Amino acid sequence: MKANKAGLSEERLGYLRSRTRKKRLVILARAVILVGFFGIWELAAQLKWIDSFIMSCPSRMIETLKNLYSSGDLFTHIGVSCLETVIGFTVGTVAGSLIAVALWLSPTLSRILDPYLVVLNSLPKTALGPIFIVWMGAGSGAIIAMTLAISLIVTVLDVHNGFNATDPEKVKLMRTLGAGKRQILFKLVLPANLTTLVNALKVNVGLSWVGAIMGEFLVSKAGLGYLIVYGSQVFKMDLVMTTVIILAVAAAVMYQGVLLLEKGLKKYMGVSA
Amino acid sequence: MSVSVEGVKKTYQSPEGEISAVEDISLEIRDGEFISVVGPSGCGKSTLLSIIAGLDKPSAGRVVINGEEIHGPNGEVGFMPQKDQLFPWRTIWANVTLGLEIQGKKTKERLEHVRELLRRYGLGEFMKKTPGQLSGGMRQRCALIRTLATDPELLLLDEPFSALDYQTRLSVSDDIYTIIKQEKKTAILVTHDISESISMSDRVVVLTGRPSRIRSIHSLDLFSGLTPIERRNHPEFRSYFNAIWGELDESK
């Protein structure tokens, strides 16, 4: 086998080269799609194929973004929505997991509550929106309640399922070592379900955005959902489109943050469970 | 440590009715003795082990260990499950010290004892590794050391080699046998593998099908002092095998 200076075989070098080539191709294709999408949109607007009053266009969106930024409102709106979402998915995941722990500790309680959980899970949570507004007033409280309503029950069901699926042989082993329920929970069930918990968190990020925007549609004076509704009511499609793009970026950044958290957690736990 | 199983019966209740798993088993196990329990699959072998471990309550009868009746798991009986059941999120060291951690006995001397066990049985340099990085045989040895760490005098082995391939199983059972004898533990091994039972134990208890009773007990004094591999090559090995196999075949 021929070898070069680094001692790599021709075949290996070929493999590495084709790998780099494929990687570059993927990145290039992604950039082309992004630039192409906005480019064609802009072009269509400039050539009057589409009515940019209705469809908006990238140049007008950039203008809108500048105005939002210079008026100082941009980060207020992003901040409000992000805060509502973060509170929503944090409380949803933590409270949901705690309820799941309670159900795991008491199989009887879990059997009693089962039909209620099923009904609550099937109920379209947006129907509860008006109730929250009446109870909690037209503000962030009602919106956070909305995010919780959407994420809480799913979390309880998923996490509880995960807990119950813990290998019974491992539970048996823990018992023979003299472990009580508390130790089985902390030393076996929780670490064994790290993936379940992180997945619940990931799902809840998405659900909380739905809850927050939904809530802001119904009632609010600030936030990205508010901007979208306001923009559509006064027929400023530039504002609506711009906000949707900001929303997409904010949600993606937050999701990446959760992925980083997951990486950190798994590293902390030593091994991915 | 002597174990005395006295008239143990176990019936399982379910909405469909009751199932009698174990019917009147009495057995005396001497200090330092290695006993195997074999029986047709689905007989109450594992149930019997669970009762001795205190995980299951007998419907009648009792288990007395060193003069004291067993009422629940107390961490004094070491249990080695099917498969190694090492926790993948813990290092080997954290796995083998799990029992001490649970019982709040992580004293300097005990930890040193565990370290010594790991070293003695060839796992000293793998303490910081994770279970996934070890071979099946090494994992099984870790599982035994996890059981030995709390220094139980009685070991219960529930088909501990069933997940290993044949080659590994032979060498691991040799290792485990040696370790148990060196550490002077009393052991009860449940298995469906007749050769395994003859190669490792002082006595083989043959159970009938469900509800299980003791069909016969074979004393293997002839083999005392021999390792499992040596026993497998002994001319008398075959005749014990045939006798036990015949009994199991009849009770189907």
Interface residues (C-beta under 8 A of the other chain):
Chain A: D167 E169 K170 K172 L173 M174 R175 T176 L177 G178 A179 Q183 K187 L188 P191 A192 L194 M269 G270 V271 S272 A273
Chain B: S50 A53 L55 P73 N74 G75 V77 G78 F79 P81 Q82 K83 Q85 F87 P88 W89 R90 T91 A94 L98 G99 E101 I102 Q103 T130 G132 T150 L156
